[in-house]
Amino acid sequence: MLVKTFCAAVMGLEATTITIEVNMTRGVMFHLSGLADTAVKESYDRIRAAISNIGFKAPTAEITINLSPADIRKEGSGYDLPLAVGILAAHGKIGADMLEQTMLIGELGLDGKLKPVSGALPVAIRARKEQFKRLIVPRENVREAAVVNNLDVYGMDNLADVISFLNGNDSYEPTIVDTRREFYEQQYSFDLDFADVKGQESVKRALEVAAAGGHNIIMIGPPGAGKSMMAKRLPSILPPLSLAESLETTQIHSVAGKLSSGTSLISQRPFRSPHHTVSQVAMTGGGNHAVPGEVSMAHNGVLFLDELPEFNKSTLEVLRQPLEDRKITIARAKYTVEYPCSFMFVASMNPCPCGYYGDPTHHCVCTPGQIQRYMNKISGPLLDRIDLQIELQNVPFAQLSTMKPGEPSEKIRERVIKARQIQEARFKDFKGIHCNAQMTERMLHLFAEPDEASMDMLRMAMERLKLSARAYSRILKVARTIADLDNSENVQSQHIAEAIGYRNLDRGDWAERGI
């Protein structure tokens, strides 16, 4: 008897429908074809044990299974459930009436329980696109899949429930998620707030500018100055995710298997902070099976690298292309995938190995050569891609001991949102451009052309600091954002001056200042 069931293979953020053809005849052999990896080939042993442990007799027959299309690689344990249903249907234990309009995914335990799998959201999107009527997933995956409308999504606990449902013996209700209500309820719920930050007003201003324009920023200062504290609060002043951005972000986390049980949509901008021992593959993505890396997990959010010089230099250099193109293409022998990675890059570092170079309250024990070597761990091309470079000093005791809270994130976020609204209106006719940091060179001439006095100021800065052409563009983009915060139609000299002041690391006197 020949039976067909349906599931999906996920590659990148897209899913492809896979047809599982099960043919059962007299004999005792098992054949599996269709470019399946080891996890799929091992599924038959799990399936036989699961069928036996839920009270059914595993079929004794010659079973031939084909996974079509055969030129797409099938990876992972999500094929267990559709394979088991196909085998049972071919054996006459499940009616085939509902199978044509049903897509299934899930891993089986030996006791028949369904275990969660990664990529349930892209699979649900594919099921709706292919006009399947229903999707059956493990209970832990049901809420992420149920955000897709016009598709009945059922969360099941074990194989016995699936069999009963497909045979029409028990009635189950599809899970319904009120996407918009849940999305908007959680947007502004932050555990960290800028009201907790004492002092550092100039740095908070720089972070506000960075948030308003989507700019990359690096903070350099001694230990305890508050670099990490402020970076972790940056998401609280960013504009809220749109529903489309939320869905795209959730897809990435779904494919990576990083959605917690019961999560439907990611409603806040992600904040990723990998340790400095992170590998190049973990940063960019890839591996034996294609999975998103940290740069893609930070899509539509913040990627924070603390103690930047401690990261492996090759790991830092692979950030150059994602920072510029806002997407990353991973090419391996077995696959080529592309992931989006439009994120704000935020970094922090000490000014020297001991951390106290230039600090008026601590003595630095580093030599000029050590300081220079430490700074040289960050390449010039990478620094060129960072729009704002900020110096910090430790907060004086008088400011630290005050009980008066600082300006709350809510107030800062209001100004940031107003500036972003100006940018959205400005770029409404430009596809894929949403903030000033994404402007092209042509757009700089249209929207950030400085006047003659400002151009003279910029020319002097370029010559004195020996800035690159990329740094020139960064200054204009930041100046445009500062003008938006001032609600100014044109970029003026004070905006250029402030933007130039945010290029501290372009000054080549780190080893000489203060010595």
C-alpha positions, -999 to +999 in steps of 0.1 A: +000+000+000+013+034-009+007+064+014+019+100+013+025+124+042+039+159+041+065+179+061+091+206+053+128+210+051+142+243+064+172+260+046+181+295+057+148+311+066+128+294+039+110+260+041+104+236+012+076+211+012+088+175+014+066+146+003+072+114+022+061+084+001+057+051+021+052+018+003+046-014+023+048-049+008+055-084+021+090-088+035+112-076+063+135-050+048+136-012+053+147+012+026+151+050+029+160+072-001+160+109-008+193+125+005+186+120+042+212+126+069+221+104+098+194+117+121+167+109+095+182+075+088+182+066+125+145+076+128+132+041+120+146+027+153+129+055+173+097+051+153+095+013+160+101+018+197+075+046+199+049+026+181+054-004+204+053+017+236+020+034+228+003+000+224+005-007+187+024-035+170+052-023+148+046-036+112+067-065+100+069-058+063+092-045+036+090-008+039+103+016+012+103+053+019+112+081-005+117+117+006+108+139-024+122+161-039+154+139-038+179+167-045+171+186-013+191+175+018+169+164+047+184+170+081+173+168+117+148+148+138+117+167+127+109+140+102+101+114+129+064+122+132+055+123+094+075+091+089+057+074+117+023+085+105+032+074+070+042+039+082+011+035+103-011+047+075+005+022+051-001-005+077-038+004+079-037+019+114-044+055+103-070+065+078-056+084+048-085+108+045-069+138+064-033+132+053-035+151+020-043+184+037-020+179+068+016+188+073+034+173+103+067+179+121+081+166+153+107+144+170+096+112+187+109+099+220+110+061+225+079+064+247+060+081+219+061+116+233+066+145+208+097+167+214+101+202+201+121+209+169+136+241+154+121+259+125+084+255+133+075+290+122+090+288+086+073+254+083+039+270+092+045+298+067+052+272+040+021+251+050-001+282+045+016+291+012+010+255-001-027+258+011-025+229+036-055+230+059-037+220+091-003+216+107+005+192+136+035+201+158+048+192+193+030+211+221+061+232+228+062+246+192+025+253+189+024+290+198+052+300+175+035+282+146+001+295+155+010+331+147+005+322+111-032+329+102-055+310+079-039+277+091-052+254+118-022+245+141-025+216+165-001+210+193+001+174+203+018+157+233+024+122+219+020+100+189-011+083+203-029+117+203-019+123+166-033+088+157-065+094+175-070+129+159-062+116+123-087+088+128-114+111+140-117+094+173-110+125+194-118+162+188-090+187+193-092+225+189-065+244+170-044+269+189-053+305+183-029+333+191-040+369+193-008+381+176-014+418+177-026+419+214+004+398+226+028+418+204+018+452+217+014+442+253+051+433+257+068+460+236+076+484+264+083+459+293+120+464+301+139+453+332+167+479+327+162+516+325+185+546+319+171+562+351+196+539+369+226+555+352+242+583+373+262+609+354+277+602+320+254+627+303+276+631+272+277+593+267+239+590+271+236+617+245+258+597+222+238+566+227+206+586+220+221+598+187+231+562+179+196+549+186+180+577+167+199+569+135+207+532+139+244+540+141+272+517+153+290+529+185+321+520+205+327+532+241+363+533+255+370+540+291+384+525+324+368+496+343+337+506+362+329+536+341+295+521+331+301+509+295+283+476+299+256+491+321+246+516+294+250+492+265+225+468+282+200+496+285+202+506+248+172+484+237+150+503+261+154+535+241+152+520+206+120+523+186+096+494+190+097+466+164+071+467+137+050+435+133+069+426+101+103+431+118+090+410+147+079+381+124+113+382+107+132+382+140+111+354+153+118+333+122+155+336+128+153+325+164+129+297+154+154+283+129+182+286+154+160+267+180+163+296+205+126+303+211+116+294+246+085+272+251+053+291+248+067+320+229+047+333+200+064+364+187+095+383+198+082+417+205+114+434+218+145+441+198+171+413+205+202+421+225+231+396+218+263+397+239+286+368+229+317+361+251+350+371+236+359+334+232+331+330+205+343+313+174+341+326+139+314+301+129+293+309+160+295+346+152+286+344+115+266+311+114+271+279+095+284+246+108+276+211+096+240+221+094+231+257+085+222+277+116+221+315+121+251+330+140+252+358+165+251+385+138+218+371+125+204+365+160+209+403+166+189+412+134+167+442+141+184+446+175+218+451+191+251+431+189+272+440+219+309+430+221+323+437+255+361+441+258+365+442+220+403+437+218+400+404+236+381+389+207+400+369+181+411+392+153+398+369+126+364+368+143+363+406+143+373+409+107+344+388+095+321+415+109+331+439+082+309+426+054+278+421+076+282+456+089+283+470+054+258+448+036+234+440+065+232+404+053+256+375+054+260+347+028+274+314+041+288+292+014+298+256+023+304+225+002+269+211+010+249+243+011+247+281+005+224+301+026+218+338+032+207+353+065+197+389+072+218+407+099+208+444+101+219+452+136+233+480+157+269+472+165+279+483+200+313+477+215+332+486+246+369+484+255+395+497+279+421+522+267+450+500+276+458+465+290+456+477+326+425+498+318+436+531+334+454+550+306+443+586+308+424+581+340+431+610+364+424+589+395+445+558+387+481+553+376+485+535+343+514+509+344+514+503+306+542+514+283+534+534+251+543+503+231+518+482+250+491+507+246+497+510+209+497+472+204+465+469+224+448+496+203+461+480+171+441+448+178+412+468+164+418+473+126+413+506+109+387+492+084+366+479+113+368+513+131+358+530+099+325+511+101+318+524+136+300+558+134+304+570+170+336+566+191+331+578+226+356+582+256+343+577+291+357+586+325+347+573+359+318+590+375+327+614+404+315+604+438+292+634+441+272+622+411+274+585+420+260+591+455+230+612+445+197+596+451+181+615+422+174+592+393+186+600+358+164+607+328+142+576+322+144+555+291+108+565+282+117+601+277+148+594+257+128+568+236+102+595+228+128+617+212+144+587+193+110+577+179+103+612+167+137+613+149+130+578+134+096+590+121+113+619+103+136+594+087+108+570+077+090+598+060+123+609+043+130+574+029+095+563+021+104+561-016+136+542-010+132+504-007+151+488+023+162+522+038+147+529+072+172+550+091+202+574+085+228+547+091+215+529+060+219+558+036+238+554+004+263+579-010+238+593-034+213+598-006+240+617+014+241+643-014+203+645-013+197+647+024+229+655+043+248+681+021+264+705+046+267+743+039+299+760+030+310+768+066+303+732+077+322+718+047+353+739+057+350+725+092+347+690+078+377+695+055+399+706+084+389+676+104+396+652+075+431+666+070+440+668+107+427+634+116+436+618+083+401+603+080+391+579+052+363+584+027+342+560+047+347+580+079+336+611+060+303+594+051+299+583+087+302+619+100+276+631+075+252+603+085+256+611+122+252+648+116+220+641+097+207+622+127+217+650+151+198+675+129+167+652+130+169+652+168+169+690+166+140+689+141+162+708+117+156+704+079+192+711+070+225+699+084+242+728+101+277+735+114+268+726+151+256+692+139+288+686+119+309+697+149+291+673+173+295+645+148+332+651+144+335+651+182+322+615+181+353+603+162+377+600+192+396+569+181+405+585+148+431+606+167+464+588+164+479+600+198+467+573+222+502+564+232+514+600+236+486+617+254+491+624+290+527+609+290 
